[in-house]
Amino acid sequence: MPVYLCVKKERTMFIYAIQHLFQKIVSLAHCVQGWAAALLFFLADYFAGHQFTVFFVLSMTLMDACWGIAVSVHRGQFTLSELARLTIAKLAVYGCALFFFVSLDRVADTVFSTSIVGAAIAAVEFWSSCGSMLILFPNFLFLRLLRKALTGEIASKLNISEEEVKDILKDK
């Protein structure tokens, strides 16, 4: 077989493979799952290099949600829909903030600002979790050290005044 025919055959196979690839991409664009996968891959690529910060913020937000569920169950006022709305809203706000700072880091070619913002978000979520922990376990030494500082957080979680929280914590 002449060399020309071999090259032509390989070229035809390559063109067929490229056409098939584009047909699959077009078929993915015709369904919601395809667009969701494209968005997921875009975000994964965009946040590459910042995985730890993103997962740290996600895990701290989910930890706060779990402690919030525990407090709601303990008080007998479990409201999953309100918790889901609040957690989704938090993730949206945190995601936008991280997206902005990742963009800044890409422009500046660093990872510094995203790490600082991620640490600040994680600290806020930990503070909120400590309020829930103190409601459940008011006698733990570490949490007792934070009683005065967490009074406002507990009052907002329980929808009562700060004076009532101080009275409750004094009794325990």
VMD Tcl script that draws the C-alpha trace (Angstrom):
set ca {
  {0.00 0.00 0.00}
  {1.47 3.36 -0.89}
  {2.38 5.80 1.88}
  {-0.03 8.38 0.49}
  {-3.04 6.08 1.11}
  {-1.94 5.35 4.70}
  {-1.66 9.06 5.48}
  {-4.99 9.77 3.82}
  {-6.65 6.97 5.80}
  {-5.24 8.26 9.11}
  {-6.28 11.79 8.21}
  {-9.83 10.58 7.51}
  {-9.92 8.75 10.85}
  {-8.71 11.88 12.65}
  {-11.39 14.03 10.99}
  {-14.02 11.42 11.91}
  {-12.85 11.45 15.54}
  {-12.99 15.27 15.72}
  {-16.48 15.30 14.16}
  {-17.63 12.67 16.64}
  {-16.20 14.72 19.53}
  {-18.10 17.83 18.44}
  {-21.31 15.82 18.00}
  {-21.00 14.60 21.59}
  {-20.33 18.13 22.86}
  {-23.41 19.41 21.03}
  {-25.54 16.57 22.44}
  {-24.33 17.44 25.96}
  {-25.37 21.06 25.43}
  {-28.95 19.91 24.81}
  {-29.57 18.72 28.38}
  {-29.44 20.16 31.87}
  {-26.96 17.52 33.07}
  {-24.54 18.54 30.33}
  {-24.65 22.19 31.34}
  {-24.29 21.26 35.02}
  {-21.26 19.12 34.21}
  {-19.74 21.94 32.15}
  {-20.27 24.39 35.03}
  {-18.79 21.92 37.50}
  {-15.71 21.37 35.33}
  {-15.31 25.12 34.83}
  {-15.45 25.79 38.58}
  {-13.09 22.91 39.34}
  {-10.61 24.27 36.82}
  {-11.07 27.86 38.00}
  {-10.48 27.01 41.66}
  {-7.56 24.67 40.91}
  {-4.72 25.58 43.22}
  {-7.19 26.78 45.86}
  {-8.76 23.40 46.63}
  {-7.81 23.37 50.30}
  {-9.32 26.80 50.94}
  {-12.54 25.94 49.11}
  {-12.93 22.57 50.84}
  {-12.06 24.13 54.21}
  {-14.80 26.75 53.81}
  {-17.27 24.08 52.65}
  {-16.45 21.79 55.55}
  {-16.72 24.57 58.13}
  {-20.09 25.65 56.69}
  {-21.37 22.08 56.80}
  {-20.02 21.68 60.34}
  {-21.99 24.75 61.41}
  {-25.09 23.32 59.73}
  {-24.66 20.03 61.62}
  {-24.31 21.80 64.96}
  {-27.36 23.92 64.05}
  {-29.34 20.74 63.40}
  {-28.22 19.34 66.75}
  {-29.39 22.49 68.57}
  {-32.73 22.44 66.74}
  {-33.30 18.80 67.59}
  {-32.27 19.43 71.22}
  {-34.78 22.28 71.49}
  {-37.49 20.35 69.63}
  {-37.82 23.02 66.93}
  {-36.30 21.26 63.95}
  {-36.77 23.32 60.78}
  {-34.84 21.73 57.95}
  {-36.13 24.09 55.25}
  {-34.91 27.20 57.11}
  {-31.54 25.58 57.76}
  {-31.22 24.54 54.11}
  {-32.05 28.07 52.93}
  {-29.53 29.59 55.32}
  {-26.78 27.12 54.41}
  {-27.35 27.56 50.68}
  {-27.33 31.35 51.11}
  {-24.07 31.13 53.08}
  {-22.48 28.94 50.41}
  {-23.59 31.36 47.71}
  {-22.15 34.38 49.52}
  {-18.93 32.58 50.43}
  {-18.64 31.21 46.90}
  {-18.94 34.70 45.41}
  {-16.34 36.05 47.82}
  {-13.95 33.20 47.06}
  {-14.57 33.60 43.32}
  {-13.66 37.29 43.57}
  {-10.49 36.69 45.56}
  {-9.42 33.76 43.38}
  {-9.78 36.14 40.43}
  {-7.60 38.69 42.23}
  {-5.05 36.00 42.98}
  {-5.00 34.96 39.33}
  {-4.34 38.55 38.28}
  {-1.62 38.99 40.91}
  {-0.30 35.43 40.43}
  {-0.48 34.60 44.16}
  {-2.64 32.54 46.51}
  {-2.36 34.91 49.43}
  {-5.66 36.82 49.47}
  {-7.82 33.73 48.92}
  {-6.13 32.04 51.86}
  {-6.77 35.03 54.11}
  {-10.41 35.35 53.10}
  {-10.92 31.59 53.40}
  {-9.43 31.64 56.90}
  {-11.69 34.55 57.88}
  {-14.78 32.72 56.58}
  {-13.74 29.55 58.41}
  {-13.23 31.55 61.62}
  {-16.73 33.03 61.32}
  {-18.23 29.58 60.80}
  {-16.25 28.19 63.74}
  {-17.51 31.03 65.93}
  {-21.08 30.22 64.94}
  {-20.46 26.53 65.65}
  {-19.06 27.39 69.08}
  {-22.33 29.17 69.89}
  {-24.27 26.03 69.01}
  {-21.83 23.86 70.97}
  {-22.22 26.07 74.04}
  {-26.01 25.73 73.84}
  {-25.66 21.93 73.85}
  {-22.69 21.61 76.22}
  {-22.63 24.58 78.59}
  {-20.18 22.96 81.03}
  {-17.26 22.27 78.68}
  {-14.23 24.22 79.84}
  {-13.18 25.55 76.43}
  {-16.70 26.74 75.71}
  {-17.12 28.23 79.19}
  {-14.13 30.44 78.48}
  {-16.06 31.89 75.55}
  {-19.41 32.38 77.33}
  {-19.38 36.16 77.51}
  {-18.15 36.56 73.98}
  {-20.72 34.12 72.59}
  {-23.74 35.61 74.37}
  {-24.88 37.58 71.30}
  {-24.40 34.58 69.01}
  {-26.48 32.37 71.31}
  {-29.18 35.04 71.64}
  {-29.52 35.26 67.86}
  {-29.64 31.46 67.51}
  {-32.32 31.06 70.20}
  {-34.24 34.26 69.31}
  {-34.08 35.57 72.87}
  {-32.49 38.62 74.49}
  {-28.88 38.69 75.64}
  {-30.01 39.18 79.26}
  {-31.98 35.93 79.12}
  {-28.91 34.14 77.75}
  {-26.77 35.54 80.57}
  {-29.32 34.31 83.11}
  {-29.44 30.85 81.53}
  {-25.64 30.57 81.43}
  {-25.33 31.76 85.05}
  {-27.55 28.93 86.22}
  {-25.40 26.26 84.56}
}
mol new
graphics top color blue
foreach p $ca { graphics top sphere $p radius 0.5 }
foreach p [lrange $ca 0 end-1] q [lrange $ca 1 end] { graphics top cylinder $p $q radius 0.2 }
display resetview
